[in-house]
Amino acid sequence: MNAGPRVVGVDLSLTSTGVAVVERDGAVAVHRLQPKGMSGHERLRWIVEHVEALCSPLFAPRDEWADVVVVEALFVGGKTQGSLGERFGLFWLLRDRLYSLGIPATTMEPSQLKKYATGRGNAGKDEVLLGVARRYPDVEITGNDQADALALAAAARDHYGAPLAVVPQVHREALAKVVWPDLA
């Protein structure tokens, strides 16, 4: 596996946030953050703090922090808009925390995440899960949130020249639609 940047992919959710961490040596860990019994600001703060801990581990030197974080952009076109304000709040609280830490972050549209994972921008969530599970069989993925997070992190590694796996060119076309931070 190619050495590359330490990247973190985040599929934000109020109930089950997926986070994938890809270390510089290509080792992958996926996480599911589920703030049980919390609501409102307490829940948002808990999620942001746990994502932060995966991006910048406590007492770790700065050079062991994430080089870049990719967050799935908010999708607001669905049939249900429950907790829309909270979802927007969570997104911006996380982006603000990363900014204050000096960790470069970007977003990837859901259609681009789907295209990178499956080759089709309109693929269903289970198609993404299946595509990611097949492409990265050594990573234990137990749900859609983790699959999305891993696809985000894998896209970043691919963009920065250290892909986790060979990905067809039609999938890689999604990379051109993302505004990637300069890590130089």
QUIFENTA-V625006 format. One line per field, one symbol per residue. psi: psi as a letter, one per 40 degrees, with the letter a starting at -180 (. if undefined). Layout:
# QUIFENTA-V625006
psi = ???
This chain:
# QUIFENTA-V625006
psi = iiiaihihhhghiddghhhhhhideehhhiihhhgheiiadddddddddddddddghheiideeihdihhhhihheeidhfhfdddddddddddddddddefhhiiihiddddddddeehefiidddddddddddgeehhheiddddddddddddddddeegidihhidddedddeeighihe.
